[in-house]
Amino acid sequence: MRVSGPRFPDGYDLRLPMPRQIAGEATSVQWRRANIRWRGRTVDGLLFRRVVLWYQVTGALPILLVIVRDPRGHEHDDFFFTTDTQANPADVVSDDGDRWAIELTFRDVKQLLTPQHPQSGCRSGPRRAVAVGFWLHSTVWMWFIRAVGDKPVWPDRPWYTRKCSPSFADALSALRATLWRERISAVSAPTPELAKWTETLVAALARAA
């Protein structure tokens, strides 16, 4: 990695240190404090920017190196690169953080709705199966938002006391429990004691399914 600029005479080495070393050698005046959007919340960070050349990746095309540091010292430094050398460093970091919702959606659809399991390897079958998976993901969230309103609930977990919002798994288990309760109540009229046990069983199975 080298600094960007005109072609330098042969033998004049302007090779830069690795990004971690650059971060370690940066002086306090080179860092700028900024508010950063990060996975649905706004955090305070220190930003360092430098335009460099990374020949093995982009050849002679300049790229912008952005380093973000936690001013409290709790998190490790993060490193971002973009070919837009005029970009606002805070926007570079925030745009990457905004991808978290996209990556989380891919993970939820793949692991919880499993659209890859149907035997649909012919023609447009795989694309349709994936499309149905994403449609179901949106439908479940829309139902959950309308069903719980502004007071979402999720199971109490003593090892995760800082949880402040429901996950897709919570929404999916809530939908299962609602559908099962409707089916059970339609075919039986249990006693209060049996209803209590049934509710406990439904709640446990809905989360485990």
C-alpha positions as a Markdown table, in Angstrom:
| # | Residue | x | y | z |
|---|---|---|---|---|
| 1 | Met | 0.0 | 0.0 | 0.0 |
| 2 | Arg | 1.4 | 3.4 | -1.0 |
| 3 | Val | 0.3 | 7.0 | -0.8 |
| 4 | Ser | -1.5 | 8.3 | -3.9 |
| 5 | Gly | -0.1 | 10.9 | -6.2 |
| 6 | Pro | 2.1 | 11.3 | -9.2 |
| 7 | Arg | 4.6 | 8.7 | -10.3 |
| 8 | Phe | 7.7 | 8.9 | -8.1 |
| 9 | Pro | 11.3 | 8.4 | -9.3 |
| 10 | Asp | 12.6 | 4.8 | -9.2 |
| 11 | Gly | 14.1 | 3.9 | -5.9 |
| 12 | Tyr | 12.0 | 6.5 | -4.0 |
| 13 | Asp | 10.1 | 4.2 | -1.7 |
| 14 | Leu | 6.8 | 5.7 | -0.3 |
| 15 | Arg | 5.4 | 2.4 | 0.8 |
| 16 | Leu | 3.0 | 2.8 | 3.7 |
| 17 | Pro | 2.8 | 0.5 | 6.7 |
| 18 | Met | -0.1 | -1.9 | 7.0 |
| 19 | Pro | -3.4 | -0.4 | 8.1 |
| 20 | Arg | -3.1 | -1.5 | 11.7 |
| 21 | Gln | 0.3 | 0.2 | 11.9 |
| 22 | Ile | -1.1 | 3.3 | 10.3 |
| 23 | Ala | -3.8 | 3.4 | 13.0 |
| 24 | Gly | -1.3 | 2.9 | 15.7 |
| 25 | Glu | 0.9 | 5.7 | 14.5 |
| 26 | Ala | -1.8 | 8.3 | 13.7 |
| 27 | Thr | -1.6 | 11.3 | 15.9 |
| 28 | Ser | -4.6 | 12.7 | 17.9 |
| 29 | Val | -5.1 | 15.6 | 15.5 |
| 30 | Gln | -5.6 | 13.2 | 12.6 |
| 31 | Trp | -8.7 | 11.7 | 14.2 |
| 32 | Arg | -12.1 | 13.3 | 13.8 |
| 33 | Arg | -15.0 | 12.6 | 16.1 |
| 34 | Ala | -18.3 | 11.8 | 14.3 |
| 35 | Asn | -21.7 | 10.2 | 14.8 |
| 36 | Ile | -22.0 | 6.9 | 12.9 |
| 37 | Arg | -25.1 | 4.9 | 12.1 |
| 38 | Trp | -24.3 | 1.4 | 13.2 |
| 39 | Arg | -26.8 | -1.5 | 13.0 |
| 40 | Gly | -29.9 | 0.5 | 13.9 |
| 41 | Arg | -28.3 | 2.9 | 16.4 |
| 42 | Thr | -26.1 | 6.0 | 16.4 |
| 43 | Val | -22.7 | 5.6 | 18.0 |
| 44 | Asp | -19.9 | 8.0 | 18.6 |
| 45 | Gly | -16.6 | 7.2 | 16.9 |
| 46 | Leu | -13.2 | 8.6 | 15.9 |
| 47 | Leu | -12.4 | 8.5 | 12.2 |
| 48 | Phe | -9.1 | 8.6 | 10.3 |
| 49 | Arg | -9.0 | 9.0 | 6.5 |
| 50 | Arg | -6.2 | 8.7 | 3.9 |
| 51 | Val | -6.2 | 8.3 | 0.2 |
| 52 | Val | -3.8 | 5.4 | -0.8 |
| 53 | Leu | -2.9 | 3.1 | -3.6 |
| 54 | Trp | -3.3 | -0.6 | -3.2 |
| 55 | Tyr | -1.7 | -2.0 | -6.3 |
| 56 | Gln | -2.5 | -5.7 | -5.7 |
| 57 | Val | -6.2 | -4.8 | -5.4 |
| 58 | Thr | -7.0 | -1.8 | -7.6 |
| 59 | Gly | -3.8 | -1.2 | -9.5 |
| 60 | Ala | -3.2 | 2.6 | -10.0 |
| 61 | Leu | -6.8 | 3.5 | -9.0 |
| 62 | Pro | -6.7 | 5.5 | -5.7 |
| 63 | Ile | -8.8 | 4.3 | -2.9 |
| 64 | Leu | -9.9 | 5.8 | 0.4 |
| 65 | Leu | -8.9 | 4.1 | 3.6 |
| 66 | Val | -11.1 | 4.9 | 6.6 |
| 67 | Ile | -10.3 | 3.7 | 10.1 |
| 68 | Val | -12.9 | 3.9 | 12.9 |
| 69 | Arg | -11.9 | 3.8 | 16.5 |
| 70 | Asp | -14.0 | 3.4 | 19.6 |
| 71 | Pro | -13.2 | 6.5 | 21.8 |
| 72 | Arg | -13.9 | 4.4 | 24.9 |
| 73 | Gly | -11.3 | 1.8 | 23.9 |
| 74 | His | -13.7 | -1.1 | 24.2 |
| 75 | Glu | -13.8 | -2.2 | 20.6 |
| 76 | His | -11.0 | -3.0 | 18.1 |
| 77 | Asp | -10.3 | -0.6 | 15.3 |
| 78 | Asp | -12.2 | -1.3 | 12.1 |
| 79 | Phe | -10.9 | -0.7 | 8.6 |
| 80 | Phe | -12.9 | 0.3 | 5.5 |
| 81 | Phe | -12.0 | 0.9 | 1.9 |
| 82 | Thr | -13.8 | 2.6 | -1.0 |
| 83 | Thr | -13.0 | 3.7 | -4.5 |
| 84 | Asp | -14.9 | 6.9 | -3.9 |
| 85 | Thr | -12.0 | 9.0 | -2.5 |
| 86 | Gln | -14.4 | 12.0 | -2.0 |
| 87 | Ala | -16.8 | 10.1 | 0.3 |
| 88 | Asn | -17.5 | 11.3 | 3.8 |
| 89 | Pro | -15.7 | 8.9 | 6.1 |
| 90 | Ala | -18.7 | 8.7 | 8.4 |
| 91 | Asp | -21.0 | 7.8 | 5.5 |
| 92 | Val | -18.5 | 5.0 | 4.5 |
| 93 | Val | -18.8 | 3.4 | 7.9 |
| 94 | Ser | -22.5 | 4.0 | 8.2 |
| 95 | Asp | -23.3 | 2.5 | 4.8 |
| 96 | Asp | -21.4 | -0.7 | 5.8 |
| 97 | Gly | -23.3 | -0.8 | 9.1 |
| 98 | Asp | -26.6 | -0.5 | 7.2 |
| 99 | Arg | -25.8 | -3.8 | 5.4 |
| 100 | Trp | -26.3 | -5.6 | 8.7 |
| 101 | Ala | -30.1 | -5.7 | 8.2 |
| 102 | Ile | -29.6 | -7.2 | 4.7 |
| 103 | Glu | -27.1 | -9.8 | 5.9 |
| 104 | Leu | -29.4 | -10.7 | 8.9 |
| 105 | Thr | -32.4 | -11.1 | 6.5 |
| 106 | Phe | -30.3 | -13.5 | 4.3 |
| 107 | Arg | -29.4 | -15.5 | 7.4 |
| 108 | Asp | -33.0 | -15.7 | 8.8 |
| 109 | Val | -34.4 | -16.7 | 5.5 |
| 110 | Lys | -31.8 | -19.4 | 4.9 |
| 111 | Gln | -31.7 | -20.9 | 8.4 |
| 112 | Leu | -35.3 | -20.4 | 9.7 |
| 113 | Leu | -37.4 | -20.7 | 6.5 |
| 114 | Thr | -35.0 | -23.0 | 4.6 |
| 115 | Pro | -36.1 | -22.2 | 1.0 |
| 116 | Gln | -33.2 | -24.3 | -0.2 |
| 117 | His | -34.8 | -27.6 | 0.9 |
| 118 | Pro | -37.6 | -28.0 | -1.6 |
| 119 | Gln | -36.7 | -30.3 | -4.5 |
| 120 | Ser | -36.9 | -27.6 | -7.2 |
| 121 | Gly | -33.8 | -27.8 | -9.3 |
| 122 | Cys | -35.4 | -27.4 | -12.7 |
| 123 | Arg | -35.8 | -24.2 | -14.7 |
| 124 | Ser | -37.0 | -21.3 | -12.5 |
| 125 | Gly | -37.8 | -23.5 | -9.5 |
| 126 | Pro | -34.8 | -22.4 | -7.3 |
| 127 | Arg | -35.5 | -18.8 | -8.0 |
| 128 | Arg | -39.2 | -19.2 | -7.1 |
| 129 | Ala | -38.4 | -21.1 | -3.9 |
| 130 | Val | -36.1 | -18.3 | -2.8 |
| 131 | Ala | -38.6 | -15.6 | -3.7 |
| 132 | Val | -41.2 | -17.4 | -1.6 |
| 133 | Gly | -38.8 | -17.5 | 1.3 |
| 134 | Phe | -38.3 | -13.8 | 1.2 |
| 135 | Trp | -42.0 | -13.2 | 0.8 |
| 136 | Leu | -42.7 | -15.3 | 3.9 |
| 137 | His | -40.1 | -13.4 | 5.8 |
| 138 | Ser | -41.8 | -10.1 | 5.0 |
| 139 | Thr | -45.2 | -11.5 | 5.7 |
| 140 | Val | -44.2 | -12.8 | 9.1 |
| 141 | Trp | -42.8 | -9.5 | 10.2 |
| 142 | Met | -45.8 | -7.6 | 8.9 |
| 143 | Trp | -48.1 | -9.9 | 10.9 |
| 144 | Phe | -46.0 | -9.6 | 14.0 |
| 145 | Ile | -45.8 | -5.8 | 13.9 |
| 146 | Arg | -49.6 | -5.5 | 13.5 |
| 147 | Ala | -50.2 | -8.2 | 16.2 |
| 148 | Val | -48.0 | -6.9 | 18.9 |
| 149 | Gly | -48.2 | -3.1 | 18.2 |
| 150 | Asp | -45.7 | -1.0 | 20.0 |
| 151 | Lys | -45.3 | -3.5 | 22.8 |
| 152 | Pro | -43.3 | -6.5 | 21.4 |
| 153 | Val | -42.5 | -9.3 | 23.8 |
| 154 | Trp | -39.9 | -12.1 | 23.7 |
| 155 | Pro | -38.8 | -14.9 | 26.0 |
| 156 | Asp | -36.8 | -13.9 | 29.0 |
| 157 | Arg | -33.2 | -15.1 | 28.8 |
| 158 | Pro | -31.1 | -14.6 | 31.9 |
| 159 | Trp | -27.9 | -14.8 | 29.8 |
| 160 | Tyr | -29.1 | -12.0 | 27.4 |
| 161 | Thr | -30.5 | -9.3 | 29.7 |
| 162 | Arg | -29.5 | -6.5 | 27.3 |
| 163 | Lys | -31.8 | -7.6 | 24.5 |
| 164 | Cys | -34.1 | -4.7 | 23.6 |
| 165 | Ser | -35.9 | -5.8 | 20.4 |
| 166 | Pro | -37.4 | -9.0 | 19.0 |
| 167 | Ser | -35.7 | -11.2 | 16.5 |
| 168 | Phe | -37.2 | -12.9 | 13.5 |
| 169 | Ala | -37.1 | -16.1 | 15.5 |
| 170 | Asp | -39.3 | -14.5 | 18.1 |
| 171 | Ala | -41.8 | -13.3 | 15.5 |
| 172 | Leu | -41.9 | -16.8 | 13.9 |
| 173 | Ser | -42.5 | -18.5 | 17.2 |
| 174 | Ala | -45.2 | -16.0 | 18.1 |
| 175 | Leu | -47.0 | -16.8 | 14.8 |
| 176 | Arg | -46.7 | -20.6 | 15.4 |
| 177 | Ala | -48.2 | -20.2 | 18.9 |
| 178 | Thr | -51.1 | -18.1 | 17.6 |
| 179 | Leu | -52.0 | -20.6 | 14.9 |
| 180 | Trp | -51.7 | -23.6 | 17.2 |
| 181 | Arg | -53.9 | -21.9 | 19.9 |
| 182 | Glu | -56.6 | -21.2 | 17.3 |
| 183 | Arg | -56.5 | -24.8 | 16.0 |
| 184 | Ile | -56.6 | -26.3 | 19.6 |
| 185 | Ser | -59.4 | -24.0 | 20.7 |
| 186 | Ala | -61.5 | -24.9 | 17.6 |
| 187 | Val | -61.5 | -28.6 | 18.4 |
| 188 | Ser | -61.6 | -28.7 | 22.2 |
| 189 | Ala | -62.8 | -26.8 | 25.3 |
| 190 | Pro | -60.2 | -27.7 | 27.9 |
| 191 | Thr | -60.6 | -27.2 | 31.6 |
| 192 | Pro | -58.7 | -24.3 | 33.2 |
| 193 | Glu | -56.1 | -26.7 | 34.5 |
| 194 | Leu | -55.7 | -28.3 | 31.1 |
| 195 | Ala | -55.6 | -24.9 | 29.3 |
| 196 | Lys | -52.7 | -23.9 | 31.6 |
| 197 | Trp | -50.7 | -26.9 | 30.6 |
| 198 | Thr | -51.6 | -26.6 | 27.0 |
| 199 | Glu | -50.5 | -23.0 | 26.9 |
| 200 | Thr | -47.1 | -23.9 | 28.5 |
| 201 | Leu | -46.6 | -26.7 | 26.0 |
| 202 | Val | -47.6 | -24.5 | 23.0 |
| 203 | Ala | -45.2 | -21.7 | 24.1 |
| 204 | Ala | -42.3 | -24.2 | 24.6 |
| 205 | Leu | -42.8 | -26.0 | 21.3 |
| 206 | Ala | -43.4 | -22.8 | 19.3 |
| 207 | Arg | -39.9 | -21.6 | 20.3 |
| 208 | Ala | -38.3 | -25.0 | 19.7 |
| 209 | Ala | -39.9 | -25.8 | 16.3 |
